[in-house]
Amino acid sequence: MRVLIVDDEHLARALLREYLAGHPDIEVVGECANGFEAVKAIGELDPELVFLDIQMPKLDGFEVVELAGSKPYYIFATAYDQYALKAFEVHAIDYLLKPFSRERLAQALDHARSRRPQPEALQTQLQAVVLDAAQRRGYLERVLIKDGARVHVVASSSIDYIEAQDDYVQVTAAGKAWLKNQRMSELEAQLDPQVFIRIHRSFIANLGSIARIEPASKDNHCAVLKDGTRLPISRSGYQKLRDMMR
């Protein structure tokens, strides 16, 4: 198996590489010290298995999974306590709780060899990992958008509105717009409902960006944002806004 090691601690990477050297069927194709490097390396090196730390600078392990996708298999290597790990244990191939032994690593590799799910099943599992992570960490403080080889990190507080476009969403912040490959309902569930309101089946608006609400016709309304953008409001969306603004 082609393996990529991702950990921000040099000694942790060196120790894992030393342990893996005892397994002749393992080829370490690269090492990364942060999440941005990991996303790029996964795309370029095409590893089959990724040992992934969770707490890292720039992007954490769950954000790496979100951006890099489900093609490689993931084993989490983390200093999180046992209770926190149980929340996603059933979704990952395995995890290593630092500090781990050679024997524990060998067991994790056996799991990777014998229990690798099919790609479709793995994608579903990894999506669940991302959602579990978001719930444990609270609502998203930033939204990650992959644009080719580039990754845009957009602070949630800076987002003015989000528009659904088939299986994508268009995120607009400070006059700039990016397309993100994610469903509207999925992103909505990760955002703070006290700040972001689904005002229409195709639009989520940041309450802080709304300047006023105007009638658009006899029975319809629209939200006018501070930059002049006008967004349609459905009847249910209008009721949500009235309830929020009481």
C-alpha positions in Angstrom: 0.0 0.0 0.0 1.1 3.5 -0.8 1.0 5.5 2.4 1.1 9.2 3.2 1.9 10.5 6.7 0.3 13.7 7.9 1.3 15.2 11.2 2.5 18.6 12.3 5.1 17.1 14.7 8.4 16.0 13.2 9.1 13.4 15.8 5.6 11.8 15.4 6.2 11.5 11.6 9.6 10.0 12.1 8.4 7.5 14.7 5.5 6.4 12.4 7.9 6.1 9.4 10.2 3.9 11.6 7.3 1.7 12.6 6.0 1.4 9.1 9.5 0.3 7.9 8.8 -3.0 9.5 6.0 -3.8 7.1 7.4 -4.8 3.6 4.0 -4.2 1.9 4.0 -0.5 2.9 5.6 2.2 0.8 5.7 5.7 2.4 5.3 8.0 -0.6 5.4 11.3 1.4 5.1 13.3 4.6 3.1 16.5 5.3 3.3 18.9 8.3 0.0 20.6 7.8 -3.4 20.3 6.3 -2.8 22.4 3.2 0.2 20.2 2.3 -1.8 17.1 2.9 -4.6 18.1 0.5 -2.1 18.9 -2.2 -0.1 15.7 -1.6 -3.2 13.4 -1.7 -4.1 14.8 -5.1 -0.6 14.6 -6.5 0.8 11.4 -4.9 -2.4 9.3 -5.0 -1.8 7.3 -1.8 -4.0 4.4 -0.9 -3.8 4.9 2.8 -3.3 8.2 4.8 -2.3 8.4 8.4 -3.9 11.6 9.5 -3.5 13.7 12.6 -6.5 15.7 13.7 -5.1 18.7 15.5 -2.9 20.6 13.0 -2.3 24.2 12.0 -4.1 25.7 9.0 -6.5 22.8 8.3 -7.3 20.1 10.8 -7.7 16.4 9.9 -11.4 16.5 9.3 -11.1 19.5 7.0 -8.4 17.6 5.0 -10.9 14.7 4.6 -13.5 17.2 3.4 -11.2 18.7 0.8 -9.2 15.7 -0.3 -12.2 13.4 -0.7 -12.8 9.7 -0.2 -10.4 8.1 -2.7 -7.7 7.2 -0.1 -8.4 5.3 3.1 -7.9 7.1 6.4 -6.5 6.0 9.7 -6.6 8.8 12.3 -3.6 9.2 14.6 -4.5 11.6 17.4 -3.9 12.7 20.9 -7.7 13.0 21.5 -9.0 11.1 24.5 -10.8 7.8 24.2 -14.3 9.3 24.7 -14.0 11.8 21.8 -12.7 9.1 19.4 -15.7 6.9 20.0 -17.9 9.4 18.3 -16.4 8.5 14.9 -14.9 5.1 15.5 -17.4 3.3 13.4 -16.8 5.6 10.4 -13.0 5.3 10.1 -11.0 2.2 9.2 -9.2 2.6 12.5 -7.5 5.2 14.7 -4.3 5.4 16.7 -4.3 7.0 20.1 -1.0 8.7 20.8 1.3 7.4 22.1 0.8 4.1 20.3 2.9 0.9 20.1 4.3 -1.1 17.2 1.7 -3.7 18.0 -1.2 -1.2 17.9 0.1 0.1 14.5 0.3 -3.5 13.2 -3.3 -4.0 14.2 -4.5 -0.9 12.5 -2.7 -1.9 9.3 -4.4 -5.3 9.5 -7.7 -3.5 9.7 -6.8 -1.5 6.6 -5.8 -4.6 4.7 -8.8 -6.7 5.6 -11.7 -4.3 6.3 -11.3 -1.8 3.5 -14.8 -0.8 2.4 -15.9 -0.2 -1.2 -15.3 3.4 -2.5 -19.1 4.2 -2.4 -19.4 3.0 1.2 -16.3 4.8 2.3 -17.5 8.1 0.8 -20.7 7.9 2.9 -18.6 7.0 6.0 -16.2 9.9 5.6 -19.1 12.4 5.0 -20.4 11.2 8.4 -17.0 11.8 9.9 -17.0 15.4 8.7 -20.5 15.9 10.1 -19.6 14.4 13.4 -16.6 16.6 13.6 -18.6 19.7 12.9 -21.1 18.8 15.6 -18.4 18.2 18.2 -16.6 21.4 17.3 -19.7 23.5 17.2 -20.9 25.5 14.2 -18.5 26.3 11.4 -16.3 29.3 12.0 -14.9 29.0 8.4 -16.0 27.5 5.1 -13.4 25.7 3.0 -13.7 26.0 -0.8 -11.5 24.0 -3.2 -10.8 25.8 -6.5 -8.5 23.5 -8.5 -5.2 23.4 -6.6 -6.1 26.3 -4.4 -8.1 26.3 -1.2 -10.1 29.4 -0.1 -10.8 29.7 3.6 -13.8 32.0 4.1 -14.7 33.1 7.6 -18.4 32.3 8.3 -19.0 35.7 9.8 -18.0 37.4 6.5 -20.5 35.4 4.4 -23.4 37.6 3.2 -25.5 34.9 1.6 -25.4 31.4 0.0 -27.3 30.3 -3.1 -28.1 26.7 -4.1 -27.0 25.7 -7.6 -27.8 22.0 -8.2 -25.3 20.0 -6.2 -23.2 23.1 -5.5 -23.6 26.2 -3.4 -22.4 29.6 -4.3 -20.9 31.4 -1.2 -20.8 35.2 -1.4 -18.8 37.2 1.0 -17.6 40.8 0.7 -18.5 41.0 -2.9 -16.7 37.8 -4.0 -18.4 34.5 -4.9 -17.1 31.0 -4.8 -18.7 27.7 -5.9 -18.5 24.9 -3.3 -19.3 21.2 -4.1 -21.7 20.7 -1.3 -25.5 20.4 -0.9 -27.4 23.4 0.6 -29.0 21.3 3.4 -25.6 19.9 4.4 -24.0 23.3 4.7 -27.1 24.8 6.4 -26.8 22.1 9.2 -23.3 23.2 9.9 -24.0 26.9 10.2 -25.3 28.8 13.3 -29.1 29.0 12.9 -29.1 32.2 15.0 -27.0 33.9 12.3 -27.8 32.1 9.0 -31.5 31.8 8.0 -32.9 29.8 5.2 -35.1 32.5 3.7 -35.9 30.6 0.5 -35.3 27.1 -0.7 -32.4 28.5 -2.8 -31.0 31.1 -0.4 -29.5 31.3 3.1 -28.8 34.8 4.3 -26.7 36.2 7.1 -29.0 38.2 9.4 -26.2 40.7 9.9 -26.1 41.4 6.2 -29.8 42.2 5.8 -30.5 46.0 5.7 -34.3 45.7 5.3 -37.2 43.6 4.1 -39.4 45.0 1.4 -42.6 43.8 -0.2 -41.9 42.4 -3.7 -45.5 41.9 -4.7 -48.8 41.5 -2.9 -47.9 38.3 -1.1 -44.1 38.2 -1.5 -41.1 39.8 0.1 -37.5 40.3 -0.6 -34.4 40.8 1.6 -32.3 43.8 0.7 -28.7 43.4 1.8 -26.4 46.2 2.8 -24.7 46.1 -0.5 -28.0 46.4 -2.4 -28.4 42.7 -3.3 -32.0 41.6 -3.4 -32.9 38.1 -2.3 -36.3 36.4 -2.6 -38.1 35.4 0.6 -40.5 32.5 0.8 -43.5 32.5 3.1 -41.8 30.1 5.5 -38.6 32.2 5.3 -40.6 35.4 6.0 -42.1 33.7 9.1 -38.6 32.7 10.3 -37.3 36.2 9.9 -40.3 37.7 11.8 -39.7 35.2 14.6 -36.0 36.0 14.7 -36.5 39.8 14.7 -39.1 39.9 17.5 
